[in-house]
Amino acid sequence: MEEQIFLDLLNKSMQDSVRQVRLSLGRPSSQATREEALQQVAMLKAAKEAQPIGK
């Protein structure tokens, strides 16, 4: 069990390091929050409905 905890902590640490590097390079994390994803879906639906028929 301790080995799994160690591996989980190591994985989290590596993910945190990747986020820090991306931010330092000016590239925000590619992971969207649930709210951001819902906003994007709503925006895409609205854009699709706003398109003229036949296009």
All heavy atoms as a GROMACS GRO file, in nm:
protein
  429
    1MET      N    1   0.082  -0.120   0.000
    1MET     CA    2   0.000   0.000   0.000
    1MET      C    3   0.086   0.126   0.000
    1MET      O    4   0.057   0.220  -0.070
    1MET     CB    5  -0.094  -0.002   0.121
    1MET     CG    6  -0.195   0.107   0.119
    1MET     SD    7  -0.313   0.081  -0.012
    1MET     CE    8  -0.434   0.199   0.029
    2GLU      N    9   0.191   0.127   0.076
    2GLU     CA   10   0.279   0.244   0.081
    2GLU      C   11   0.342   0.270  -0.056
    2GLU      O   12   0.362   0.386  -0.092
    2GLU     CB   13   0.388   0.223   0.186
    2GLU     CG   14   0.336   0.233   0.328
    2GLU     CD   15   0.448   0.219   0.429
    2GLU    OE1   16   0.563   0.250   0.396
    2GLU    OE2   17   0.418   0.176   0.542
    3GLU      N   18   0.370   0.164  -0.130
    3GLU     CA   19   0.428   0.182  -0.263
    3GLU      C   20   0.330   0.256  -0.354
    3GLU      O   21   0.370   0.346  -0.429
    3GLU     CB   22   0.463   0.046  -0.324
    3GLU     CG   23   0.528   0.057  -0.460
    3GLU     CD   24   0.567  -0.078  -0.517
    3GLU    OE1   25   0.572  -0.178  -0.442
    3GLU    OE2   26   0.592  -0.083  -0.638
    4GLN      N   27   0.202   0.223  -0.346
    4GLN     CA   28   0.101   0.290  -0.429
    4GLN      C   29   0.088   0.437  -0.391
    4GLN      O   30   0.077   0.523  -0.477
    4GLN     CB   31  -0.035   0.220  -0.417
    4GLN     CG   32  -0.140   0.275  -0.512
    4GLN     CD   33  -0.100   0.263  -0.658
    4GLN    OE1   34  -0.053   0.159  -0.701
    4GLN    NE2   35  -0.117   0.370  -0.732
    5ILE      N   36   0.094   0.466  -0.263
    5ILE     CA   37   0.087   0.605  -0.217
    5ILE      C   38   0.208   0.682  -0.271
    5ILE      O   39   0.194   0.794  -0.322
    5ILE     CB   40   0.081   0.612  -0.063
    5ILE    CG1   41  -0.053   0.555  -0.014
    5ILE    CG2   42   0.100   0.755  -0.014
    5ILE    CD1   43  -0.060   0.537   0.136
    6PHE      N   44   0.325   0.621  -0.264
    6PHE     CA   45   0.446   0.685  -0.316
    6PHE      C   46   0.432   0.713  -0.465
    6PHE      O   47   0.463   0.823  -0.512
    6PHE     CB   48   0.568   0.596  -0.288
    6PHE     CG   49   0.692   0.646  -0.356
    6PHE    CD1   50   0.760   0.756  -0.306
    6PHE    CD2   51   0.741   0.584  -0.470
    6PHE    CE1   52   0.874   0.802  -0.369
    6PHE    CE2   53   0.855   0.630  -0.533
    6PHE     CZ   54   0.923   0.740  -0.482
    7LEU      N   55   0.382   0.616  -0.541
    7LEU     CA   56   0.366   0.634  -0.686
    7LEU      C   57   0.264   0.742  -0.717
    7LEU      O   58   0.283   0.822  -0.809
    7LEU     CB   59   0.327   0.501  -0.752
    7LEU     CG   60   0.434   0.393  -0.750
    7LEU    CD1   61   0.379   0.263  -0.807
    7LEU    CD2   62   0.558   0.438  -0.825
    8ASP      N   63   0.156   0.747  -0.641
    8ASP     CA   64   0.055   0.852  -0.661
    8ASP      C   65   0.113   0.991  -0.634
    8ASP      O   66   0.088   1.086  -0.710
    8ASP     CB   67  -0.066   0.828  -0.571
    8ASP     CG   68  -0.148   0.706  -0.613
    8ASP    OD1   69  -0.132   0.658  -0.728
    8ASP    OD2   70  -0.229   0.659  -0.531
    9LEU      N   71   0.190   1.002  -0.525
    9LEU     CA   72   0.252   1.131  -0.493
    9LEU      C   73   0.355   1.171  -0.598
    9LEU      O   74   0.365   1.289  -0.635
    9LEU     CB   75   0.317   1.126  -0.354
    9LEU     CG   76   0.220   1.118  -0.237
    9LEU    CD1   77   0.297   1.094  -0.106
    9LEU    CD2   78   0.138   1.246  -0.228
   10LEU      N   79   0.429   1.074  -0.648
   10LEU     CA   80   0.528   1.101  -0.753
   10LEU      C   81   0.458   1.148  -0.880
   10LEU      O   82   0.501   1.246  -0.943
   10LEU     CB   83   0.609   0.975  -0.780
   10LEU     CG   84   0.719   0.987  -0.884
   10LEU    CD1   85   0.823   1.089  -0.842
   10LEU    CD2   86   0.785   0.851  -0.906
   11ASN      N   87   0.350   1.083  -0.916
   11ASN     CA   88   0.274   1.121  -1.035
   11ASN      C   89   0.219   1.263  -1.020
   11ASN      O   90   0.228   1.345  -1.112
   11ASN     CB   91   0.161   1.021  -1.059
   11ASN     CG   92   0.088   1.047  -1.189
   11ASN    OD1   93   0.146   1.094  -1.285
   11ASN    ND2   94  -0.039   1.015  -1.191
   12LYS      N   95   0.164   1.294  -0.903
   12LYS     CA   96   0.110   1.428  -0.879
   12LYS      C   97   0.221   1.532  -0.887
   12LYS      O   98   0.203   1.640  -0.946
   12LYS     CB   99   0.041   1.435  -0.743
   12LYS     CG  100  -0.024   1.570  -0.718
   12LYS     CD  101  -0.095   1.574  -0.585
   12LYS     CE  102  -0.160   1.705  -0.554
   12LYS     NZ  103  -0.110   1.823  -0.617
   13SER      N  104   0.335   1.501  -0.832
   13SER     CA  105   0.448   1.593  -0.836
   13SER      C  106   0.492   1.620  -0.980
   13SER      O  107   0.520   1.734  -1.018
   13SER     CB  108   0.565   1.536  -0.755
   13SER     OG  109   0.678   1.617  -0.768
   14MET      N  110   0.495   1.516  -1.061
   14MET     CA  111   0.534   1.534  -1.202
   14MET      C  112   0.431   1.619  -1.276
   14MET      O  113   0.467   1.706  -1.355
   14MET     CB  114   0.552   1.398  -1.270
   14MET     CG  115   0.673   1.322  -1.220
   14MET     SD  116   0.718   1.172  -1.311
   14MET     CE  117   0.566   1.094  -1.346
   15GLN      N  118   0.304   1.597  -1.250
   15GLN     CA  119   0.200   1.677  -1.314
   15GLN      C  120   0.210   1.824  -1.272
   15GLN      O  121   0.195   1.914  -1.354
   15GLN     CB  122   0.061   1.622  -1.281
   15GLN     CG  123   0.032   1.490  -1.349
   15GLN     CD  124  -0.100   1.430  -1.304
   15GLN    OE1  125  -0.165   1.481  -1.211
   15GLN    NE2  126  -0.141   1.323  -1.370
   16ASP      N  127   0.238   1.848  -1.145
   16ASP     CA  128   0.256   1.984  -1.096
   16ASP      C  129   0.375   2.051  -1.164
   16ASP      O  130   0.369   2.168  -1.202
   16ASP     CB  131   0.275   1.986  -0.944
   16ASP     CG  132   0.149   1.951  -0.867
   16ASP    OD1  133   0.038   1.952  -0.927
   16ASP    OD2  134   0.160   1.920  -0.747
   17SER      N  135   0.482   1.975  -1.183
   17SER     CA  136   0.601   2.029  -1.250
   17SER      C  137   0.569   2.065  -1.395
   17SER      O  138   0.613   2.170  -1.444
   17SER     CB  139   0.715   1.928  -1.246
   17SER     OG  140   0.758   1.906  -1.114
   18VAL      N  141   0.493   1.983  -1.461
   18VAL     CA  142   0.455   2.011  -1.600
   18VAL      C  143   0.374   2.140  -1.605
   18VAL      O  144   0.397   2.226  -1.692
   18VAL     CB  145   0.376   1.892  -1.661
   18VAL    CG1  146   0.310   1.932  -1.792
   18VAL    CG2  147   0.467   1.774  -1.682
   19ARG      N  148   0.279   2.156  -1.513
   19ARG     CA  149   0.199   2.279  -1.509
   19ARG      C  150   0.287   2.402  -1.488
   19ARG      O  151   0.269   2.505  -1.553
   19ARG     CB  152   0.094   2.271  -1.398
   19ARG     CG  153  -0.028   2.192  -1.438
   19ARG     CD  154  -0.140   2.206  -1.333
   19ARG     NE  155  -0.219   2.084  -1.335
   19ARG     CZ  156  -0.207   1.984  -1.249
   19ARG    NH1  157  -0.124   1.991  -1.149
   19ARG    NH2  158  -0.281   1.876  -1.261
   20GLN      N  159   0.382   2.391  -1.396
   20GLN     CA  160   0.470   2.504  -1.368
   20GLN      C  161   0.554   2.540  -1.490
   20GLN      O  162   0.573   2.658  -1.521
   20GLN     CB  163   0.561   2.472  -1.249
   20GLN     CG  164   0.488   2.469  -1.117
   20GLN     CD  165   0.576   2.425  -1.002
   20GLN    OE1  166   0.689   2.380  -1.022
   20GLN    NE2  167   0.524   2.435  -0.881
   21VAL      N  168   0.605   2.441  -1.560
   21VAL     CA  169   0.685   2.467  -1.680
   21VAL      C  170   0.600   2.532  -1.787
   21VAL      O  171   0.641   2.629  -1.851
   21VAL     CB  172   0.750   2.337  -1.732
   21VAL    CG1  173   0.810   2.357  -1.869
   21VAL    CG2  174   0.856   2.288  -1.635
   22ARG      N  175   0.478   2.480  -1.809
   22ARG     CA  176   0.390   2.540  -1.910
   22ARG      C  177   0.360   2.685  -1.877
   22ARG      O  178   0.361   2.771  -1.964
   22ARG     CB  179   0.260   2.462  -1.919
   22ARG     CG  180   0.273   2.332  -1.994
   22ARG     CD  181   0.138   2.262  -1.999
   22ARG     NE  182   0.153   2.130  -2.055
   22ARG     CZ  183   0.097   2.092  -2.168
   22ARG    NH1  184   0.020   2.174  -2.234
   22ARG    NH2  185   0.117   1.971  -2.215
   23LEU      N  186   0.332   2.714  -1.751
   23LEU     CA  187   0.303   2.850  -1.711
   23LEU      C  188   0.425   2.940  -1.730
   23LEU      O  189   0.413   3.054  -1.774
   23LEU     CB  190   0.254   2.856  -1.566
   23LEU     CG  191   0.112   2.806  -1.542
   23LEU    CD1  192   0.082   2.802  -1.393
   23LEU    CD2  193   0.010   2.892  -1.615
   24SER      N  194   0.543   2.890  -1.698
   24SER     CA  195   0.665   2.970  -1.713
   24SER      C  196   0.695   2.997  -1.860
   24SER      O  197   0.758   3.098  -1.894
   24SER     CB  198   0.784   2.902  -1.645
   24SER     OG  199   0.824   2.787  -1.717
   25LEU      N  200   0.647   2.911  -1.949
   25LEU     CA  201   0.666   2.931  -2.093
   25LEU      C  202   0.553   3.013  -2.154
   25LEU      O  203   0.552   3.037  -2.274
   25LEU     CB  204   0.675   2.796  -2.165
   25LEU     CG  205   0.796   2.710  -2.132
   25LEU    CD1  206   0.785   2.573  -2.198
   25LEU    CD2  207   0.924   2.779  -2.177
   26GLY      N  208   0.458   3.052  -2.071
   26GLY     CA  209   0.346   3.130  -2.121
   26GLY      C  210   0.238   3.046  -2.183
   26GLY      O  211   0.153   3.095  -2.256
   27ARG      N  212   0.239   2.918  -2.157
   27ARG     CA  213   0.136   2.828  -2.210
   27ARG      C  214   0.053   2.776  -2.094
   27ARG      O  215   0.100   2.694  -2.016
   27ARG     CB  216   0.201   2.708  -2.280
   27ARG     CG  217   0.286   2.746  -2.397
   27ARG     CD  218   0.339   2.623  -2.462
   27ARG     NE  219   0.453   2.658  -2.546
   27ARG     CZ  220   0.549   2.576  -2.579
   27ARG    NH1  221   0.547   2.452  -2.535
   27ARG    NH2  222   0.646   2.615  -2.656
   28PRO      N  223  -0.069   2.824  -2.083
   28PRO     CA  224  -0.153   2.773  -1.974
   28PRO      C  225  -0.183   2.625  -1.991
   28PRO      O  226  -0.173   2.571  -2.101
   28PRO     CB  227  -0.280   2.856  -1.985
   28PRO     CG  228  -0.280   2.909  -2.123
   28PRO     CD  229  -0.137   2.917  -2.169
   29SER      N  230  -0.219   2.562  -1.884
   29SER     CA  231  -0.252   2.421  -1.886
   29SER      C  232  -0.363   2.394  -1.986
   29SER      O  233  -0.454   2.474  -2.003
   29SER     CB  234  -0.296   2.375  -1.747
   29SER     OG  235  -0.336   2.241  -1.751
   30SER      N  236  -0.358   2.281  -2.052
   30SER     CA  237  -0.458   2.248  -2.153
   30SER      C  238  -0.585   2.192  -2.090
   30SER      O  239  -0.682   2.167  -2.160
   30SER     CB  240  -0.400   2.148  -2.252
   30SER     OG  241  -0.361   2.030  -2.185
   31GLN      N  242  -0.582   2.169  -1.962
   31GLN     CA  243  -0.701   2.114  -1.896
   31GLN      C  244  -0.799   2.226  -1.865
   31GLN      O  245  -0.763   2.327  -1.805
   31GLN     CB  246  -0.663   2.044  -1.766
   31GLN     CG  247  -0.581   1.919  -1.787
   31GLN     CD  248  -0.545   1.854  -1.655
   31GLN    OE1  249  -0.539   1.920  -1.554
   31GLN    NE2  250  -0.521   1.726  -1.659
   32ALA      N  251  -0.922   2.208  -1.911
   32ALA     CA  252  -1.027   2.305  -1.882
   32ALA      C  253  -1.102   2.262  -1.757
   32ALA      O  254  -1.119   2.143  -1.732
   32ALA     CB  255  -1.122   2.314  -2.000
   33THR      N  256  -1.146   2.360  -1.683
   33THR     CA  257  -1.230   2.326  -1.570
   33THR      C  258  -1.368   2.286  -1.623
   33THR      O  259  -1.402   2.312  -1.739
   33THR     CB  260  -1.247   2.446  -1.474
   33THR    OG1  261  -1.319   2.549  -1.542
   33THR    CG2  262  -1.114   2.499  -1.424
   34ARG      N  263  -1.446   2.225  -1.540
   34ARG     CA  264  -1.581   2.183  -1.582
   34ARG      C  265  -1.663   2.303  -1.626
   34ARG      O  266  -1.733   2.298  -1.726
   34ARG     CB  267  -1.649   2.111  -1.465
   34ARG     CG  268  -1.785   2.054  -1.498
   34ARG     CD  269  -1.843   1.985  -1.375
   34ARG     NE  270  -1.964   1.911  -1.381
   34ARG     CZ  271  -2.071   1.928  -1.454
   34ARG    NH1  272  -2.074   2.022  -1.541
   34ARG    NH2  273  -2.178   1.854  -1.446
   35GLU      N  274  -1.652   2.414  -1.552
   35GLU     CA  275  -1.728   2.534  -1.588
   35GLU      C  276  -1.684   2.590  -1.722
   35GLU      O  277  -1.766   2.631  -1.803
   35GLU     CB  278  -1.713   2.641  -1.479
   35GLU     CG  279  -1.790   2.611  -1.353
   35GLU     CD  280  -1.704   2.625  -1.229
   35GLU    OE1  281  -1.594   2.683  -1.238
   35GLU    OE2  282  -1.746   2.576  -1.124
   36GLU      N  283  -1.552   2.590  -1.747
   36GLU     CA  284  -1.501   2.639  -1.876
   36GLU      C  285  -1.551   2.551  -1.990
   36GLU      O  286  -1.589   2.602  -2.096
   36GLU     CB  287  -1.348   2.641  -1.876
   36GLU     CG  288  -1.288   2.748  -1.788
   36GLU     CD  289  -1.138   2.733  -1.770
   36GLU    OE1  290  -1.084   2.621  -1.784
   36GLU    OE2  291  -1.075   2.836  -1.740
   37ALA      N  292  -1.551   2.421  -1.968
   37ALA     CA  293  -1.599   2.330  -2.072
   37ALA      C  294  -1.747   2.352  -2.100
   37ALA      O  295  -1.789   2.355  -2.217
   37ALA     CB  296  -1.574   2.185  -2.029
   38LEU      N  297  -1.827   2.372  -1.995
   38LEU     CA  298  -1.970   2.397  -2.015
   38LEU      C  299  -1.993   2.530  -2.089
   38LEU      O  300  -2.081   2.539  -2.174
   38LEU     CB  301  -2.043   2.397  -1.881
   38LEU     CG  302  -2.053   2.260  -1.812
   38LEU    CD1  303  -2.112   2.275  -1.672
   38LEU    CD2  304  -2.135   2.163  -1.895
   39GLN      N  305  -1.912   2.630  -2.058
   39GLN     CA  306  -1.924   2.758  -2.127
   39GLN      C  307  -1.889   2.742  -2.275
   39GLN      O  308  -1.955   2.800  -2.362
   39GLN     CB  309  -1.831   2.862  -2.064
   39GLN     CG  310  -1.879   2.913  -1.930
   39GLN     CD  311  -1.778   3.008  -1.865
   39GLN    OE1  312  -1.666   3.024  -1.912
   39GLN    NE2  313  -1.818   3.069  -1.755
   40GLN      N  314  -1.786   2.664  -2.305
   40GLN     CA  315  -1.746   2.642  -2.444
   40GLN      C  316  -1.856   2.569  -2.520
   40GLN      O  317  -1.886   2.604  -2.635
   40GLN     CB  318  -1.616   2.563  -2.450
   40GLN     CG  319  -1.495   2.643  -2.405
   40GLN     CD  320  -1.369   2.560  -2.398
   40GLN    OE1  321  -1.372   2.438  -2.418
   40GLN    NE2  322  -1.258   2.623  -2.367
   41VAL      N  323  -1.917   2.469  -2.458
   41VAL     CA  324  -2.026   2.395  -2.523
   41VAL      C  325  -2.143   2.489  -2.550
   41VAL      O  326  -2.200   2.488  -2.660
   41VAL     CB  327  -2.070   2.274  -2.436
   41VAL    CG1  328  -2.199   2.215  -2.487
   41VAL    CG2  329  -1.960   2.169  -2.434
   42ALA      N  330  -2.178   2.572  -2.453
   42ALA     CA  331  -2.289   2.666  -2.471
   42ALA      C  332  -2.258   2.764  -2.584
   42ALA      O  333  -2.346   2.795  -2.666
   42ALA     CB  334  -2.316   2.740  -2.341
   43MET      N  335  -2.136   2.812  -2.590
   43MET     CA  336  -2.097   2.906  -2.695
   43MET      C  337  -2.105   2.839  -2.833
   43MET      O  338  -2.155   2.899  -2.929
   43MET     CB  339  -1.954   2.955  -2.669
   43MET     CG  340  -1.905   3.057  -2.771
   43MET     SD  341  -1.735   3.112  -2.741
   43MET     CE  342  -1.645   2.959  -2.765
   44LEU      N  343  -2.059   2.715  -2.843
   44LEU     CA  344  -2.064   2.644  -2.970
   44LEU      C  345  -2.208   2.616  -3.014
   44LEU      O  346  -2.242   2.630  -3.132
   44LEU     CB  347  -1.984   2.513  -2.962
   44LEU     CG  348  -1.833   2.529  -2.950
   44LEU    CD1  349  -1.767   2.395  -2.922
   44LEU    CD2  350  -1.776   2.592  -3.076
   45LYS      N  351  -2.294   2.581  -2.919
   45LYS     CA  352  -2.436   2.558  -2.952
   45LYS      C  353  -2.500   2.687  -3.002
   45LYS      O  354  -2.574   2.687  -3.099
   45LYS     CB  355  -2.512   2.506  -2.829
   45LYS     CG  356  -2.488   2.360  -2.801
   45LYS     CD  357  -2.573   2.316  -2.681
   45LYS     CE  358  -2.554   2.170  -2.651
   45LYS     NZ  359  -2.632   2.126  -2.534
   46ALA      N  360  -2.472   2.798  -2.934
   46ALA     CA  361  -2.529   2.927  -2.974
   46ALA      C  362  -2.480   2.966  -3.112
   46ALA      O  363  -2.557   3.015  -3.195
   46ALA     CB  364  -2.492   3.035  -2.872
   47ALA      N  365  -2.353   2.943  -3.141
   47ALA     CA  366  -2.299   2.976  -3.273
   47ALA      C  367  -2.363   2.891  -3.381
   47ALA      O  368  -2.395   2.939  -3.489
   47ALA     CB  369  -2.147   2.958  -3.273
   48LYS      N  370  -2.382   2.764  -3.351
   48LYS     CA  371  -2.444   2.673  -3.448
   48LYS      C  372  -2.588   2.716  -3.477
   48LYS      O  373  -2.632   2.717  -3.593
   48LYS     CB  374  -2.441   2.530  -3.396
   48LYS     CG  375  -2.494   2.428  -3.494
   48LYS     CD  376  -2.481   2.287  -3.439
   48LYS     CE  377  -2.533   2.187  -3.539
   48LYS     NZ  378  -2.523   2.050  -3.489
   49GLU      N  379  -2.662   2.754  -3.373
   49GLU     CA  380  -2.801   2.796  -3.391
   49GLU      C  381  -2.810   2.929  -3.463
   49GLU      O  382  -2.909   2.957  -3.530
   49GLU     CB  383  -2.870   2.804  -3.254
   49GLU     CG  384  -2.892   2.669  -3.190
   49GLU     CD  385  -2.942   2.679  -3.047
   49GLU    OE1  386  -2.962   2.790  -2.995
   49GLU    OE2  387  -2.959   2.572  -2.985
   50ALA      N  388  -2.707   3.012  -3.452
   50ALA     CA  389  -2.709   3.145  -3.515
   50ALA      C  390  -2.676   3.139  -3.665
   50ALA      O  391  -2.700   3.235  -3.735
   50ALA     CB  392  -2.611   3.238  -3.444
   51GLN      N  393  -2.620   3.026  -3.712
   51GLN     CA  394  -2.586   3.014  -3.852
   51GLN      C  395  -2.711   3.009  -3.938
   51GLN      O  396  -2.811   2.948  -3.900
   51GLN     CB  397  -2.504   2.887  -3.878
   51GLN     CG  398  -2.363   2.894  -3.827
   51GLN     CD  399  -2.285   2.768  -3.858
   51GLN    OE1  400  -2.341   2.666  -3.893
   51GLN    NE2  401  -2.154   2.777  -3.846
   52PRO      N  402  -2.707   3.074  -4.055
   52PRO     CA  403  -2.823   3.068  -4.144
   52PRO      C  404  -2.847   2.924  -4.191
   52PRO      O  405  -2.753   2.846  -4.205
   52PRO     CB  406  -2.784   3.157  -4.262
   52PRO     CG  407  -2.657   3.225  -4.223
   52PRO     CD  408  -2.600   3.155  -4.105
   53ILE      N  409  -2.971   2.892  -4.216
   53ILE     CA  410  -3.006   2.759  -4.266
   53ILE      C  411  -2.947   2.741  -4.404
   53ILE      O  412  -2.951   2.831  -4.488
   53ILE     CB  413  -3.160   2.739  -4.268
   53ILE    CG1  414  -3.214   2.750  -4.125
   53ILE    CG2  415  -3.198   2.608  -4.332
   53ILE    CD1  416  -3.364   2.746  -4.115
   54GLY      N  417  -2.894   2.623  -4.430
   54GLY     CA  418  -2.836   2.593  -4.560
   54GLY      C  419  -2.686   2.605  -4.563
   54GLY      O  420  -2.623   2.581  -4.664
   55LYS      N  421  -2.628   2.642  -4.454
   55LYS     CA  422  -2.481   2.651  -4.449
   55LYS      C  423  -2.426   2.548  -4.356
   55LYS      O  424  -2.484   2.505  -4.265
   55LYS     CB  425  -2.437   2.790  -4.405
   55LYS     CG  426  -2.458   2.891  -4.512
   55LYS     CD  427  -2.369   3.009  -4.487
   55LYS     CE  428  -2.380   3.101  -4.607
   55LYS     NZ  429  -2.281   3.201  -4.609
   0.00000   0.00000   0.00000
